[in-house]
Structure formats: structure tokens, C-alpha cells
Amino acid sequence: EPVAGPEESALYQGERYGNFSYAIPVATGGRYTAVLRFAESWFGPGRPGGGGAGSRVFDVYCNGQPLLREFDVFKAGGGSLRQVKKVFRSLEPNAQGKLNFEFVPVRNYGMINAIEVTEERP
């Protein structure tokens, strides 16, 4: 189904959900910008999961530091099938040269549609 918003809808056609993490290798010594893209397709009026705001709430961490606490994609987007883009700057890799993103459920499972990581230039 199409997802409303300014970006290419295809970015939002697939998703991962659950209690999961990603370890993205990057060069040590740099700083990075991460763009996290979300669109609630399961919960909301007329959707398979029903409900709405508060049906899916989760936390997102990067290398143990909170990026989003009690994040509700439905609420942030103002409904189902709407793009939500969160940008985080100046992220530093851990000693192993990774950005570890963790998606931790608070209510139901966490989810993500796309992650983009770019190196920041001085």
C-alpha cells in the first residue's frame, strides 16, 4: 500500500519488527548521521492490528544511548501509513567500529522500515 509523505513510498514497503538490533560497521574516529524511517502499517483503524495511538510503543538505542524513548509511530505520523523520519547527528562508533542500534519493545514489538547511515564531513 502507498505510504503518505514526501519520500519515495518504496522505502516504506518492507519492515522489520520484533525485539532486534543492527550492528552497522563504520570507520572509527568519525561521526555519523543516522536517518531512521518508520510508517505504521499494522496498527490503526481499519488496519489488521486495529487500535491506534499507544498500540505499539518502543525504545531505540544507539550504542546503549537512548535515541527514542516510548516512541509511537502511529502517534508521531498522525495515523497509519504515514512517513515518519527521525534524524540523529554526531553519532560515534563503539570501540569495535560499529553503530549498534537496538529496538526494544515497551508495548508490542518495535519496528523499522529503513536505516540510512552517512559519515559527517568536518
C-alpha positions as CSV (number, residue, x, y, z in Angstrom):
1,E,0.0,0.0,0.0
2,P,1.2,3.5,-0.6
3,V,2.6,5.4,2.4
4,A,1.8,9.1,2.5
5,G,4.7,11.5,2.8
6,P,7.4,13.4,0.8
7,E,9.8,10.5,0.2
8,E,9.7,7.5,-2.2
9,S,7.0,5.2,-0.8
10,A,9.0,2.1,-1.7
11,L,11.3,2.8,1.3
12,Y,8.4,2.0,3.5
13,Q,7.1,-1.1,1.8
14,G,9.2,-3.6,3.9
15,E,9.7,-3.6,7.6
16,R,11.4,-5.5,10.4
17,Y,9.6,-5.9,13.7
18,G,10.3,-7.6,17.0
19,N,13.0,-7.2,19.7
20,F,16.0,-6.8,17.4
21,S,19.3,-5.0,16.7
22,Y,21.6,-4.0,13.9
23,A,25.4,-3.7,14.1
24,I,26.5,-1.3,11.3
25,P,30.2,-1.3,10.7
26,V,31.7,2.2,10.2
27,A,35.2,3.7,10.4
28,T,36.3,4.6,14.0
29,G,37.2,8.2,14.7
30,G,34.4,9.6,12.7
31,R,30.9,10.9,13.4
32,Y,27.8,9.7,11.7
33,T,24.3,10.8,10.9
34,A,21.6,8.1,11.1
35,V,18.2,8.5,9.4
36,L,15.5,6.1,10.7
37,R,12.4,5.8,8.7
38,F,9.1,4.4,10.0
39,A,5.5,4.0,8.9
40,E,2.8,2.2,10.9
41,S,1.1,-0.3,8.7
42,W,-0.2,-2.9,11.2
43,F,-2.0,-0.8,13.9
44,G,-4.7,1.8,13.4
45,P,-8.4,2.0,12.4
46,G,-9.1,-0.3,9.5
47,R,-5.7,-2.0,9.8
48,P,-5.1,-5.7,10.6
49,G,-4.0,-4.9,14.2
50,G,-6.8,-2.4,15.0
51,G,-6.1,0.0,17.8
52,G,-4.2,3.2,17.1
53,A,-2.1,5.5,19.3
54,G,-0.4,3.5,22.1
55,S,-0.8,0.2,20.3
56,R,3.0,0.0,19.5
57,V,5.5,1.7,21.8
58,F,9.2,1.0,21.8
59,D,12.6,2.5,22.6
60,V,15.6,2.9,20.2
61,Y,19.2,3.0,21.4
62,C,22.5,3.5,19.6
63,N,25.5,2.1,21.4
64,G,23.5,2.0,24.6
65,Q,22.4,5.6,24.5
66,P,18.7,6.3,24.0
67,L,17.6,7.9,20.7
68,L,13.9,7.5,21.1
69,R,12.0,6.7,24.3
70,E,8.5,5.3,24.3
71,F,8.2,6.0,20.6
72,D,4.8,5.6,19.0
73,V,5.0,5.6,15.2
74,F,1.2,5.9,14.8
75,K,1.2,9.0,17.1
76,A,4.3,10.6,15.5
77,G,2.9,10.2,12.0
78,G,-0.7,11.2,12.9
79,G,-2.1,7.9,11.7
80,S,-1.3,4.7,9.8
81,L,0.6,4.6,6.5
82,R,2.3,7.9,7.1
83,Q,6.0,8.5,6.9
84,V,8.0,9.4,10.0
85,K,11.6,10.3,9.6
86,K,13.9,10.7,12.6
87,V,17.5,12.1,12.1
88,F,20.3,11.7,14.6
89,R,23.6,13.5,14.2
90,S,27.1,13.2,15.7
91,L,26.8,9.5,16.5
92,E,30.1,7.9,17.4
93,P,31.0,4.3,16.8
94,N,31.9,2.0,19.6
95,A,35.5,0.7,20.1
96,Q,34.8,-2.1,17.6
97,G,33.8,0.4,14.9
98,K,30.1,-0.2,15.0
99,L,26.9,1.7,15.4
100,N,24.7,-0.8,17.4
101,F,21.0,0.1,17.0
102,E,18.6,-1.7,19.4
103,F,14.8,-1.7,19.1
104,V,13.4,-2.6,22.5
105,P,9.6,-3.3,22.9
106,V,7.6,-1.4,25.5
107,R,4.2,-2.3,24.2
108,N,4.0,-4.8,21.4
109,Y,7.1,-5.0,19.1
110,G,9.4,-2.3,17.8
111,M,9.7,-1.8,14.1
112,I,11.7,0.0,11.4
113,N,11.3,0.4,7.6
114,A,14.7,1.8,6.7
115,I,18.0,2.9,8.2
116,E,20.5,5.2,6.4
117,V,23.9,6.0,7.9
118,T,26.2,8.6,6.4
119,E,29.6,9.9,7.6
120,E,29.6,13.6,8.6
121,R,32.2,15.8,7.0
122,P,34.1,18.4,9.1
